[in-house]
Amino acid sequence: MGDMPKKVLGRGLKALFHEEEFVSVSKDEAEEPAEVGSIGSLPVDKITVNPFQPRKEFDETALEELKNSIIENGVIQPVTVCRDGDGYQLISGERRLRAVTLAGFRFIPAYVIDAHDDSTKLELALIENIQREDLNAIEVALALKSLTTKCNLTQEEIAQKVGKNRSTVTNFLRLLKLPLQIQDSIRSREISSGHARALINLPGEQEQLDAWKKIITQQLSVRQTEELVNRMSREQSKTPQSPSSERSSRLAEVESHLREKLVSKVRIVEKKGGKGEIHIPYCSNDDLDRLLELMRRD
């Protein structure tokens, strides 16, 4: 265990520092705090976990493999942190922090950024994590939704900050309208986001679930799924509809449009005589303010 701290920085990053700093330093010795905008070797026990981490599940096998890689090669990429009282709060890199802890290292290379308040920390954490390629599509969608509900950002602003097209942001958010069984299937990578985007085009939950079951049982590719969805949509359009069902179909389109625009589970209740109600739920005062702001813009 005595030699382990030598490997904490990794071979590439050691060139940035004097190696003896990490050999002689012990857990009981005081360290100079790392400056904002610099990379430093920080005590693991002074870094608190990021409360805004969009990743909810950590594969134990992958974590063990990362731990073994770190023992052999060190940490190739620093985690990102910000100052938090006498310690630091993690912005991104929780897998690396967990693996370093499992490996028994006391220090980890970290890039220190400036974040003064919770809102800034939340925004930075979400943006940092959204840009990672190893998040599943639902984790990305939930992180994007948090940027709208907790950071009051529009889809256009989010697209600019995370370096994605606005349509890409919209498509991720639409995944959250799928039934929970399908969302869980995306989380576990049983189906891909390509499959999910095709399923969104089906008008009802039952149709989406029926198509999803066929994807699983028949092991359909994304292209085959798109063909299945097109076929189901054509068959449904051929079915004669009563005036009331045509009316319901139009309301469903309006409801879908409002849900996408407000990123909220809007519900339209149809009543007799062409009357009805629009229900727009909100989860907090901040969420209510966000909805009101979106409505004022139009």
Residue frames as qw, qx, qy, qz and C-alpha x, y, z in Angstrom:
[[0.000, 0.885, 0.466, 0.000, 0.00, 0.00, 0.00],
 [0.385, -0.688, 0.040, 0.614, 2.92, 2.33, 0.68],
 [0.305, -0.143, 0.523, 0.783, 3.78, 2.70, -3.00],
 [0.269, 0.620, 0.726, 0.124, 0.21, 3.24, -4.22],
 [0.054, 0.876, 0.185, -0.443, 0.16, 7.07, -4.03],
 [0.263, -0.412, 0.530, 0.693, 2.87, 7.14, -6.71],
 [0.192, 0.223, 0.824, 0.484, 0.34, 5.91, -9.26],
 [0.169, 0.651, 0.579, -0.461, -2.52, 8.24, -8.43],
 [0.185, 0.686, -0.116, -0.694, -1.74, 10.81, -11.10],
 [0.832, 0.480, 0.275, 0.023, -1.16, 8.40, -13.95],
 [0.700, -0.102, 0.283, 0.647, 1.90, 8.39, -16.16],
 [0.327, 0.622, 0.344, 0.623, 0.74, 11.18, -18.43],
 [0.242, -0.909, -0.170, -0.294, -0.19, 13.60, -15.66],
 [0.747, -0.513, -0.055, 0.420, 2.89, 13.03, -13.51],
 [0.560, 0.272, 0.151, 0.768, 4.87, 15.14, -15.96],
 [0.081, -0.800, -0.214, -0.555, 2.85, 18.17, -14.82],
 [0.568, -0.785, 0.100, -0.226, 4.01, 17.81, -11.21],
 [0.118, 0.586, -0.763, 0.247, 7.05, 16.91, -9.13],
 [0.741, -0.128, -0.638, -0.166, 6.62, 13.22, -8.36],
 [0.371, 0.033, -0.710, 0.597, 8.17, 13.55, -4.90],
 [0.354, -0.219, 0.174, -0.893, 5.21, 15.70, -3.82],
 [0.817, -0.125, -0.208, -0.523, 2.97, 12.63, -4.06],
 [0.725, 0.076, -0.647, 0.224, 5.47, 10.18, -2.59],
 [0.273, 0.116, -0.588, 0.753, 6.18, 12.15, 0.57],
 [0.418, -0.286, 0.043, -0.861, 2.71, 13.56, 1.26],
 [0.166, -0.177, -0.951, 0.193, 0.72, 11.64, 3.87],
 [0.252, -0.652, -0.641, -0.317, -2.89, 11.83, 4.98],
 [0.464, -0.710, -0.376, 0.374, -1.91, 13.73, 8.12],
 [0.391, -0.199, 0.115, 0.891, 0.09, 16.44, 6.39],
 [0.263, 0.755, 0.288, -0.528, -1.50, 19.75, 5.45],
 [0.526, 0.297, 0.535, 0.591, -1.77, 20.55, 1.74],
 [0.054, 0.306, -0.082, -0.947, -1.89, 23.88, -0.01],
 [0.573, 0.526, 0.527, -0.342, -5.37, 24.25, -1.57],
 [0.472, 0.213, 0.602, 0.608, -5.40, 23.84, -5.35],
 [0.096, 0.385, -0.015, -0.918, -6.04, 27.07, -7.23],
 [0.622, 0.580, 0.399, -0.342, -9.04, 27.61, -9.48],
 [0.590, 0.753, -0.207, -0.205, -8.18, 26.73, -13.06],
 [0.109, 0.610, -0.784, 0.031, -5.38, 24.35, -12.09],
 [0.883, -0.060, -0.447, -0.134, -4.92, 20.59, -11.71],
 [0.177, -0.610, 0.637, -0.436, -3.89, 19.36, -8.27],
 [0.504, -0.050, -0.859, 0.066, -3.58, 16.15, -6.30],
 [0.446, -0.449, 0.150, -0.760, -6.44, 16.32, -3.81],
 [0.164, -0.110, 0.909, -0.368, -7.21, 14.11, -0.80],
 [0.297, -0.272, -0.813, -0.420, -10.06, 11.75, -1.65],
 [0.291, -0.518, -0.742, 0.309, -11.61, 12.20, 1.78],
 [0.039, -0.431, -0.170, 0.885, -11.96, 15.95, 1.19],
 [0.228, 0.038, -0.545, -0.806, -14.13, 15.49, -1.92],
 [0.479, 0.245, 0.647, -0.540, -17.88, 15.17, -1.42],
 [0.332, 0.284, 0.827, 0.353, -20.05, 13.43, -4.01],
 [0.131, -0.025, -0.294, -0.946, -21.93, 15.55, -6.53],
 [0.362, 0.308, 0.708, -0.522, -25.63, 15.73, -5.46],
 [0.547, 0.582, -0.001, -0.601, -26.63, 16.58, -9.05],
 [0.165, -0.298, 0.875, 0.343, -25.06, 13.50, -10.64],
 [0.694, 0.213, -0.178, -0.664, -27.37, 12.37, -13.48],
 [0.547, 0.175, -0.815, -0.075, -25.96, 8.84, -13.44],
 [0.693, -0.426, 0.211, -0.542, -28.03, 6.78, -11.00],
 [0.985, -0.101, 0.135, -0.029, -26.56, 3.33, -11.61],
 [0.048, 0.756, -0.648, -0.082, -22.92, 2.21, -11.50],
 [0.933, 0.153, -0.305, -0.117, -22.08, -1.17, -12.98],
 [0.684, -0.646, 0.339, 0.017, -20.07, -3.07, -10.38],
 [0.882, 0.100, 0.295, 0.354, -18.11, -5.11, -12.95],
 [0.457, 0.749, 0.064, 0.476, -17.13, -2.02, -14.93],
 [0.307, -0.901, 0.199, -0.234, -16.16, -0.26, -11.69],
 [0.835, -0.398, 0.338, 0.175, -13.91, -3.19, -10.72],
 [0.767, 0.383, 0.231, 0.459, -12.28, -3.10, -14.16],
 [0.157, 0.893, -0.045, 0.419, -11.68, 0.64, -13.83],
 [0.597, -0.758, 0.260, -0.049, -10.15, 0.10, -10.38],
 [0.876, -0.113, 0.326, 0.337, -7.73, -2.48, -11.79],
 [0.562, 0.649, 0.153, 0.488, -6.81, -0.15, -14.64],
 [0.143, -0.935, 0.128, -0.300, -6.12, 2.68, -12.20],
 [0.767, -0.548, 0.306, 0.132, -3.90, 0.43, -10.06],
 [0.812, 0.137, 0.342, 0.453, -1.93, -0.45, -13.19],
 [0.455, 0.475, 0.273, 0.702, -1.87, 2.87, -15.05],
 [0.134, -0.254, -0.284, 0.915, -3.06, 5.58, -12.69],
 [0.291, 0.743, 0.498, -0.340, -5.87, 8.08, -13.32],
 [0.479, 0.237, 0.450, 0.715, -5.55, 9.22, -16.93],
 [0.036, -0.602, -0.322, -0.730, -8.21, 11.96, -16.79],
 [0.061, 0.020, -0.562, 0.825, -8.64, 14.26, -13.75],
 [0.074, -0.677, -0.730, 0.064, -12.02, 14.62, -12.09],
 [0.058, 0.520, 0.104, 0.846, -13.59, 18.09, -11.98],
 [0.402, -0.549, -0.623, 0.386, -14.31, 19.76, -8.63],
 [0.003, 0.753, 0.032, 0.657, -15.14, 23.12, -7.11],
 [0.151, 0.201, -0.642, 0.725, -14.26, 24.51, -3.70],
 [0.586, -0.542, -0.460, -0.388, -16.80, 23.71, -0.97],
 [0.624, -0.773, 0.071, -0.090, -15.88, 25.17, 2.42],
 [0.367, -0.695, 0.607, 0.122, -12.66, 23.51, 3.57],
 [0.604, -0.030, 0.767, 0.212, -13.01, 20.76, 0.99],
 [0.158, 0.236, -0.576, -0.766, -14.23, 20.19, -2.55],
 [0.693, 0.306, 0.484, -0.438, -17.44, 19.13, -4.25],
 [0.419, -0.006, 0.783, 0.460, -17.34, 16.82, -7.23],
 [0.444, 0.484, -0.092, -0.749, -18.67, 18.24, -10.50],
 [0.878, 0.326, -0.213, -0.278, -17.92, 15.24, -12.72],
 [0.424, 0.484, -0.751, 0.147, -15.99, 11.98, -12.44],
 [0.697, -0.418, 0.354, -0.462, -17.82, 9.98, -9.77],
 [0.986, 0.120, -0.115, -0.011, -16.88, 6.63, -11.39],
 [0.569, 0.510, -0.434, 0.477, -13.20, 7.58, -11.20],
 [0.257, -0.578, 0.453, -0.628, -13.55, 8.76, -7.61],
 [0.898, -0.230, 0.167, -0.337, -15.27, 5.52, -6.61],
 [0.924, 0.270, -0.217, 0.162, -12.65, 3.43, -8.39],
 [0.292, 0.607, -0.480, 0.562, -9.77, 5.34, -6.80],
 [0.542, -0.491, 0.396, -0.555, -11.35, 4.80, -3.38],
 [0.987, -0.028, 0.041, -0.155, -11.73, 1.07, -4.09],
 [0.758, 0.453, -0.328, 0.335, -8.08, 0.95, -5.16],
 [0.711, -0.530, -0.248, 0.391, -7.05, 2.36, -1.78],
 [0.432, 0.355, 0.005, 0.829, -5.53, 5.60, -3.08],
 [0.250, -0.626, -0.456, 0.581, -5.63, 8.65, -0.82],
 [0.027, 0.581, -0.122, -0.804, -5.26, 11.26, -3.58],
 [0.567, 0.522, 0.605, 0.199, -6.78, 11.87, -7.00],
 [0.241, -0.033, 0.265, 0.933, -5.86, 14.36, -9.75],
 [0.119, 0.749, 0.631, -0.167, -8.56, 17.02, -10.00],
 [0.215, 0.354, 0.245, 0.877, -9.22, 20.09, -12.10],
 [0.120, -0.534, -0.565, 0.618, -10.60, 22.89, -9.92],
 [0.090, 0.509, 0.451, 0.728, -13.22, 25.22, -11.39],
 [0.061, -0.004, 0.339, -0.939, -15.05, 28.24, -10.01],
 [0.361, -0.481, -0.677, -0.424, -18.65, 27.78, -8.85],
 [0.031, -0.271, 0.422, -0.865, -20.05, 30.13, -6.22],
 [0.570, -0.040, 0.349, -0.743, -23.65, 28.98, -5.73],
 [0.570, 0.080, 0.807, -0.134, -25.80, 25.86, -5.95],
 [0.647, 0.667, 0.202, -0.308, -27.42, 26.98, -9.20],
 [0.317, 0.765, -0.527, -0.190, -24.04, 27.31, -10.92],
 [0.287, -0.350, 0.890, -0.051, -22.85, 23.97, -9.47],
 [0.673, 0.318, 0.616, -0.260, -26.02, 22.28, -10.71],
 [0.596, 0.753, -0.053, -0.273, -25.70, 23.74, -14.19],
 [0.139, 0.698, -0.694, -0.108, -22.00, 22.87, -14.49],
 [0.439, -0.191, 0.868, -0.133, -22.52, 19.35, -13.16],
 [0.709, 0.446, 0.481, -0.258, -25.36, 18.60, -15.52],
 [0.520, 0.794, -0.227, -0.220, -23.61, 20.06, -18.57],
 [0.077, -0.601, 0.794, 0.044, -20.35, 18.24, -17.76],
 [0.497, -0.036, 0.855, -0.143, -22.17, 14.94, -17.43],
 [0.692, 0.579, 0.274, -0.334, -24.50, 15.36, -20.42],
 [0.394, 0.771, -0.444, -0.233, -21.44, 15.71, -22.65],
 [0.321, -0.374, 0.870, 0.012, -20.18, 12.28, -21.60],
 [0.534, 0.204, -0.617, -0.542, -20.89, 9.49, -24.06],
 [0.287, 0.016, -0.951, 0.116, -21.42, 6.69, -21.53],
 [0.370, 0.136, 0.520, -0.757, -24.68, 7.94, -20.00],
 [0.217, 0.378, 0.874, 0.214, -27.80, 6.13, -21.13],
 [0.011, 0.428, 0.420, 0.800, -30.42, 8.17, -23.00],
 [0.439, -0.741, -0.481, -0.163, -32.82, 8.42, -20.05],
 [0.573, -0.505, -0.186, 0.619, -30.06, 9.75, -17.77],
 [0.266, 0.069, 0.255, 0.927, -29.30, 12.39, -20.39],
 [0.195, -0.586, -0.539, -0.573, -33.01, 13.22, -20.76],
 [0.525, -0.722, -0.426, 0.148, -33.47, 13.64, -16.99],
 [0.496, -0.337, -0.025, 0.800, -30.38, 15.85, -16.80],
 [0.103, 0.276, 0.394, 0.871, -31.70, 18.01, -19.64],
 [0.350, -0.697, -0.544, -0.309, -35.07, 18.25, -17.92],
 [0.553, -0.600, -0.309, 0.489, -33.32, 19.41, -14.73],
 [0.337, -0.053, 0.156, 0.927, -31.69, 22.20, -16.72],
 [0.155, -0.479, -0.459, -0.732, -35.18, 23.40, -17.71],
 [0.545, -0.671, -0.469, -0.180, -36.90, 22.95, -14.35],
 [0.662, -0.597, -0.194, 0.409, -34.09, 23.80, -11.90],
 [0.444, -0.248, 0.175, 0.843, -31.89, 26.16, -13.95],
 [0.318, 0.771, 0.324, -0.447, -34.74, 27.81, -15.88],
 [0.124, -0.397, 0.595, 0.687, -32.98, 27.36, -19.22],
 [0.730, 0.452, 0.022, -0.513, -34.86, 27.18, -22.51],
 [0.915, 0.134, 0.348, 0.154, -34.25, 24.30, -24.91],
 [0.542, 0.789, -0.072, 0.280, -32.38, 26.73, -27.18],
 [0.184, -0.842, 0.446, -0.242, -30.09, 27.82, -24.30],
 [0.818, -0.310, 0.484, -0.026, -29.50, 24.20, -23.30],
 [0.860, 0.448, 0.165, 0.180, -28.59, 23.26, -26.87],
 [0.317, 0.858, -0.266, 0.303, -25.98, 26.02, -26.97],
 [0.415, -0.723, 0.498, -0.238, -24.48, 25.11, -23.60],
 [0.791, -0.206, 0.576, -0.010, -24.18, 21.36, -24.24],
 [0.002, -0.483, 0.673, 0.560, -23.18, 21.66, -27.88],
 [0.313, 0.264, 0.904, 0.124, -26.19, 19.84, -29.34],
 [0.138, -0.273, -0.487, -0.818, -28.87, 20.81, -31.85],
 [0.441, -0.092, 0.335, -0.828, -32.15, 22.01, -30.39],
 [0.810, 0.048, -0.339, -0.477, -33.95, 19.14, -32.12],
 [0.575, 0.146, -0.766, 0.247, -31.60, 16.69, -30.37],
 [0.074, -0.102, 0.609, -0.783, -32.48, 18.22, -26.99],
 [0.646, 0.011, 0.015, -0.763, -36.20, 17.99, -27.85],
 [0.777, 0.110, -0.576, -0.229, -35.90, 14.35, -28.91],
 [0.339, 0.120, -0.798, 0.484, -34.16, 13.43, -25.63],
 [0.289, -0.034, 0.453, -0.843, -36.87, 15.15, -23.59],
 [0.719, 0.046, -0.277, -0.635, -39.58, 13.34, -25.56],
 [0.512, 0.111, -0.848, 0.082, -38.20, 10.03, -24.28],
 [0.046, -0.020, 0.706, -0.707, -39.57, 10.90, -20.83],
 [0.619, 0.076, 0.030, -0.781, -43.11, 10.66, -22.25],
 [0.593, 0.125, -0.763, -0.225, -42.67, 6.95, -22.96],
 [0.835, -0.460, -0.173, -0.248, -44.17, 4.36, -20.54],
 [0.411, -0.749, 0.505, -0.122, -41.93, 3.56, -17.57],
 [0.910, -0.044, 0.400, 0.097, -41.37, -0.03, -18.77],
 [0.704, 0.628, 0.074, 0.323, -39.83, 1.33, -21.96],
 [0.019, -0.909, 0.315, -0.272, -37.77, 3.91, -20.07],
 [0.701, -0.515, 0.492, -0.037, -36.39, 1.13, -17.85],
 [0.896, 0.267, 0.296, 0.198, -35.58, -0.85, -21.00],
 [0.426, 0.831, -0.132, 0.333, -33.55, 2.11, -22.28],
 [0.382, -0.809, 0.402, -0.195, -31.76, 2.46, -18.93],
 [0.797, -0.285, 0.529, 0.056, -30.68, -1.18, -19.01],
 [0.121, 0.551, -0.617, -0.548, -29.69, -0.78, -22.68],
 [0.564, 0.218, 0.795, -0.051, -32.12, -3.54, -23.63],
 [0.498, 0.719, 0.413, 0.255, -33.20, -1.23, -26.44],
 [0.458, 0.007, 0.059, 0.887, -31.32, 1.74, -27.89],
 [0.104, 0.538, 0.218, -0.808, -32.33, 5.39, -28.05],
 [0.183, 0.165, -0.619, -0.746, -32.88, 4.81, -31.80],
 [0.198, -0.350, -0.909, -0.108, -35.57, 2.23, -31.00],
 [0.100, -0.560, -0.581, 0.582, -37.08, 4.64, -28.47],
 [0.096, 0.379, -0.146, -0.909, -37.21, 7.58, -30.89],
 [0.246, -0.091, -0.775, -0.575, -39.17, 5.40, -33.32],
 [0.219, -0.444, -0.853, 0.164, -41.64, 4.36, -30.59],
 [0.014, -0.398, -0.299, 0.867, -42.37, 8.00, -29.72],
 [0.218, 0.098, -0.451, -0.860, -44.11, 8.38, -33.09],
 [0.287, -0.375, -0.864, -0.175, -46.87, 5.99, -32.03],
 [0.246, -0.574, -0.111, -0.774, -49.83, 7.96, -30.61],
 [0.717, -0.551, -0.002, -0.427, -50.75, 5.88, -27.54],
 [0.336, -0.585, 0.707, -0.210, -49.04, 4.08, -24.68],
 [0.851, 0.028, 0.496, -0.169, -50.61, 0.72, -25.56],
 [0.770, 0.634, -0.054, 0.032, -49.35, 0.92, -29.14],
 [0.129, 0.796, -0.554, 0.204, -45.89, 1.86, -27.86],
 [0.567, -0.399, 0.682, -0.235, -45.87, -1.08, -25.45],
 [0.904, 0.285, 0.296, -0.121, -47.07, -3.50, -28.13],
 [0.618, 0.734, -0.255, 0.124, -44.29, -2.38, -30.48],
 [0.153, -0.726, 0.623, -0.248, -41.71, -2.49, -27.68],
 [0.790, -0.186, 0.556, -0.181, -42.61, -6.11, -26.88],
 [0.869, 0.484, 0.103, 0.032, -42.10, -7.03, -30.53],
 [0.268, 0.831, -0.453, 0.178, -38.68, -5.32, -30.50],
 [0.417, -0.543, 0.688, -0.239, -37.65, -7.50, -27.55],
 [0.828, 0.031, 0.536, -0.160, -39.16, -10.82, -28.65],
 [0.804, 0.558, 0.177, 0.107, -38.18, -10.50, -32.31],
 [0.591, -0.436, 0.216, 0.643, -34.88, -8.68, -31.64],
 [0.466, 0.805, 0.311, 0.196, -35.72, -5.99, -34.17],
 [0.505, 0.028, 0.037, 0.862, -33.10, -3.55, -35.42],
 [0.049, 0.498, 0.203, -0.842, -33.75, 0.22, -35.38],
 [0.226, 0.169, -0.547, -0.788, -34.57, 0.13, -39.11],
 [0.273, -0.275, -0.901, -0.197, -37.01, -2.76, -38.59],
 [0.110, -0.509, -0.631, 0.575, -38.58, -0.90, -35.69],
 [0.137, 0.376, -0.100, -0.911, -39.11, 2.18, -37.84],
 [0.301, -0.021, -0.749, -0.590, -40.81, -0.01, -40.47],
 [0.232, -0.394, -0.873, 0.171, -42.99, -1.60, -37.77],
 [0.011, -0.499, -0.381, 0.778, -44.04, 1.82, -36.45],
 [0.224, 0.247, -0.377, -0.864, -44.84, 3.07, -39.96],
 [0.301, -0.164, -0.875, -0.341, -46.92, -0.04, -40.63],
 [0.174, -0.477, -0.764, 0.399, -48.83, 0.31, -37.35],
 [0.065, 0.439, 0.125, -0.887, -49.48, 4.00, -38.06],
 [0.269, 0.092, -0.601, -0.747, -50.80, 3.24, -41.56],
 [0.282, -0.306, -0.905, -0.087, -53.09, 0.53, -40.24],
 [0.099, -0.502, -0.588, 0.626, -54.44, 2.84, -37.58],
 [0.138, 0.339, -0.133, -0.921, -55.10, 5.62, -40.11],
 [0.289, -0.065, -0.770, -0.565, -57.20, 3.20, -42.20],
 [0.143, -0.390, -0.865, 0.281, -59.49, 2.41, -39.25],
 [0.132, -0.662, -0.400, -0.620, -62.77, 4.41, -39.55],
 [0.225, -0.113, -0.551, 0.796, -63.11, 6.93, -36.77],
 [0.100, -0.780, -0.618, -0.018, -66.23, 8.34, -35.23],
 [0.088, 0.844, 0.032, 0.528, -66.54, 12.15, -34.85],
 [0.600, -0.786, 0.110, -0.100, -65.75, 11.79, -31.14],
 [0.865, -0.211, 0.201, 0.408, -62.58, 9.78, -31.81],
 [0.517, 0.573, 0.128, 0.623, -61.48, 12.34, -34.43],
 [0.230, -0.895, 0.028, -0.382, -62.02, 15.04, -31.84],
 [0.789, -0.580, 0.171, 0.109, -60.01, 13.06, -29.27],
 [0.814, 0.177, 0.165, 0.528, -57.23, 12.57, -31.81],
 [0.248, 0.769, 0.035, 0.588, -57.00, 16.33, -32.38],
 [0.494, -0.827, 0.117, -0.241, -56.92, 16.98, -28.64],
 [0.907, -0.267, 0.142, 0.293, -54.20, 14.36, -28.28],
 [0.628, 0.459, 0.072, 0.625, -52.09, 16.28, -30.80],
 [0.106, -0.846, 0.050, -0.521, -52.64, 19.55, -28.90],
 [0.773, -0.623, 0.109, -0.050, -51.83, 17.80, -25.64],
 [0.882, 0.019, 0.106, 0.459, -48.63, 16.36, -27.12],
 [0.380, 0.672, 0.020, 0.636, -47.62, 19.80, -28.43],
 [0.363, -0.835, 0.097, -0.401, -48.15, 21.43, -25.02],
 [0.890, -0.421, 0.101, 0.143, -46.23, 18.66, -23.24],
 [0.770, 0.242, 0.073, 0.586, -43.28, 19.14, -25.55],
 [0.159, 0.756, 0.017, 0.634, -43.35, 22.93, -25.30],
 [0.446, -0.758, 0.173, -0.443, -43.73, 23.10, -21.51],
 [0.434, 0.278, -0.814, 0.267, -41.81, 19.90, -20.68],
 [0.356, -0.099, 0.625, -0.688, -44.65, 18.99, -18.33],
 [0.048, 0.220, 0.966, 0.127, -47.29, 16.24, -18.30],
 [0.355, 0.112, 0.001, -0.928, -50.13, 18.42, -19.60],
 [0.133, 0.289, 0.948, 0.018, -53.55, 16.76, -19.64],
 [0.327, -0.029, -0.217, -0.919, -56.62, 17.93, -21.58],
 [0.214, 0.274, 0.883, -0.316, -59.97, 16.82, -20.18],
 [0.183, -0.162, -0.548, -0.800, -62.78, 16.88, -22.77],
 [0.244, 0.303, 0.697, -0.602, -66.31, 17.65, -21.62],
 [0.336, 0.593, 0.722, 0.122, -69.72, 17.87, -23.28],
 [0.184, 0.937, 0.272, -0.117, -70.66, 20.73, -25.56],
 [0.602, 0.639, -0.086, 0.471, -67.13, 21.29, -26.84],
 [0.305, -0.871, 0.259, -0.284, -65.92, 22.40, -23.41],
 [0.896, 0.011, -0.338, 0.289, -62.95, 21.11, -21.46],
 [0.440, -0.877, 0.185, 0.050, -60.08, 21.82, -19.10],
 [0.660, 0.536, -0.420, 0.318, -56.30, 21.96, -19.45],
 [0.752, -0.654, 0.051, 0.056, -54.38, 20.58, -16.46],
 [0.537, 0.638, -0.399, 0.381, -50.73, 21.63, -16.13],
 [0.794, -0.564, -0.167, 0.155, -49.06, 20.11, -13.05],
 [0.293, 0.750, -0.417, 0.422, -45.97, 21.66, -11.41],
 [0.805, -0.191, -0.498, 0.258, -43.68, 20.20, -8.75],
 [0.483, -0.398, -0.292, 0.723, -42.45, 23.35, -6.98],
 [0.070, 0.892, 0.184, -0.408, -42.74, 27.15, -6.91],
 [0.182, -0.544, 0.539, 0.616, -39.66, 27.33, -9.14],
 [0.274, 0.187, 0.861, 0.386, -41.30, 24.99, -11.62],
 [0.181, 0.794, 0.560, -0.154, -44.44, 27.15, -11.59],
 [0.040, -0.821, 0.143, 0.551, -42.34, 30.25, -12.31],
 [0.265, -0.241, 0.748, 0.558, -40.67, 28.38, -15.19],
 [0.262, 0.485, 0.813, 0.190, -44.07, 27.49, -16.71],
 [0.090, 0.884, 0.325, -0.323, -45.34, 31.06, -16.35],
 [0.152, -0.660, 0.398, 0.619, -42.22, 32.41, -18.03],
 [0.277, 0.040, 0.833, 0.478, -42.65, 30.00, -20.97],
 [0.197, 0.695, 0.691, 0.014, -46.28, 31.11, -21.36],
 [0.024, -0.864, -0.078, 0.498, -45.37, 34.82, -21.24],
 [0.302, -0.370, 0.571, 0.667, -42.89, 34.39, -24.10],
 [0.181, 0.340, 0.792, 0.474, -45.73, 33.67, -26.49]]
